[in-house]
Each structure stands twice: as C-alpha cells, then as structure tokens.
Amino acid sequence: MKLLIIEDDINLATTLARRLTKHSFNCEVAHNQTEALLRARQQQPDCILLDMKLADENGLALIAPLRHLLTHAHIVLLTGFASIATAVEAMRLGANDYLTKPVDMASLLKALKVEPVLTVTEIPEEVMSPERLEWEHIQHVLHSNNGNVSMTARQLNMHRRTLQRKLQKKPVQQ
C-alpha cells in the first residue's frame, strides 16, 4: 500500500517511514502543505498520515483538499495535543481516524488499516479533571476563532500571555 506521511519533524517522518516500510507500506514523505498536495497528486496514496501541526501551518486545513483529491484515501490525523473539538473537526472535514502522539506502532497500524467504519481513538471516556475540562473549552473557543489567540483571550476574559501558557501546557488525562 502507498502511504504519504505529512510531518514537519524530519526525524519523526524518517523514523515512521522506516518502520512502516517494514510493514509493507511504500512510504513517501512531505514536510509542508505545498509539498503534501504535490506528492498526493503524483503518488495517489492509499493512506495518509497527517500531522496536525506543520510548522506554522495547520494540518486540519489539508484534510478537505486531500479528501477532494483522493476520495478513496484513508486519512489519519496525528496530534501532540488532542482535544475533542479537534477530533470532531477532523472527522467532519473527512479524516478517518485521529491519534495522539506519541503513538505506538500497534495503534498506528490498526488506524492505517482501511476499514469502512470511522473511528476516533485515544480520546478518554472517563470523567475529566477540571484542568482537562478547562483545556478542552479553551481548545473549542480557539478553534471557533480560527486559531486567533488574541480573540480567544478576549472571549475568555483572559490575558493573552496567560492563555498562551495554558495552550503550551497539556493537561493530565484525569
């Protein structure tokens, strides 16, 4: 199967490609949106592994063009900062799966297996801590403001620097 890995971290992309090649994937790597769309057109991959944060670009913005270009492709979004809001948005835009980093190879292989059922993995079902609930709410408001931190801070009645500190700190799952 052809796999396109869209990841701005060159070391991680190389490691993923090397490991997934051992599992019968023919891997291509792209490090930004322009390169990703070009490789997708040229290679016509069966699966796409897409990082949500590509340097200063948002991987979510790539889902719709990739889905339009490759209607059959199985798209898996990888993120270091999972939230329910981004998972829902990724699925709405056309992703087939959503995984959090660091991801183990078993979960990654399971997600890359093309299945007709859409799944969301790695989102806890237990009761969230107050810190996690706050973080989820901040992520939702940030998403509704298209990533604009200043506007989000105003809506949350919070200083911009305080919001930036909270965004950099991922809460504990419980």
C-alpha positions, 0 to 999 in steps of 0.5 A, spaced: 500 500 500 502 507 498 502 511 504 504 519 504 506 521 511 505 529 512 510 531 518 514 537 519 519 533 524 524 530 519 526 525 524 519 523 526 517 522 518 524 518 517 523 514 523 515 512 521 517 511 514 522 506 516 518 502 520 512 502 516 516 500 510 517 494 514 510 493 514 509 493 507 507 500 506 511 504 500 512 510 504 513 517 501 514 523 505 512 531 505 514 536 510 509 542 508 502 543 505 505 545 498 509 539 498 503 534 501 498 536 495 504 535 490 506 528 492 498 526 493 497 528 486 503 524 483 503 518 488 495 517 489 496 514 496 492 509 499 493 512 506 495 518 509 498 520 515 497 527 517 500 531 522 496 536 525 501 541 526 506 543 520 510 548 522 506 554 522 501 551 518 495 547 520 494 540 518 486 540 519 486 545 513 489 539 508 484 534 510 478 537 505 483 538 499 486 531 500 479 528 501 477 532 494 483 529 491 483 522 493 476 520 495 478 513 496 484 515 501 484 513 508 486 519 512 489 519 519 490 525 523 496 525 528 496 530 534 501 532 540 495 535 543 488 532 542 482 535 544 475 533 542 473 539 538 479 537 534 477 530 533 470 532 531 473 537 526 477 532 523 472 527 522 467 532 519 472 535 514 473 527 512 479 524 516 478 517 518 481 516 524 485 521 529 491 519 534 495 522 539 502 522 539 506 519 541 503 513 538 505 506 538 506 502 532 500 497 534 495 503 534 498 506 528 497 500 524 490 498 526 488 506 524 492 505 517 488 499 516 482 501 511 476 499 514 469 502 512 467 504 519 470 511 522 473 511 528 476 516 533 481 513 538 485 515 544 480 520 546 478 518 554 471 516 556 472 517 563 470 523 567 475 529 566 479 533 571 477 540 571 484 542 568 482 537 562 475 540 562 478 547 562 483 545 556 478 542 552 473 549 552 479 553 551 481 548 545 473 549 542 473 557 543 480 557 539 478 553 534 471 557 533 476 563 532 480 560 527 486 559 531 486 567 533 489 567 540 488 574 541 480 573 540 480 567 544 483 571 550 478 576 549 472 571 549 475 568 555 476 574 559 483 572 559 490 575 558 493 573 552 500 571 555 496 567 560 492 563 555 498 562 551 501 558 557 495 554 558 495 552 550 503 550 551 501 546 557 497 539 556 493 537 561 493 530 565 488 525 562 484 525 569 
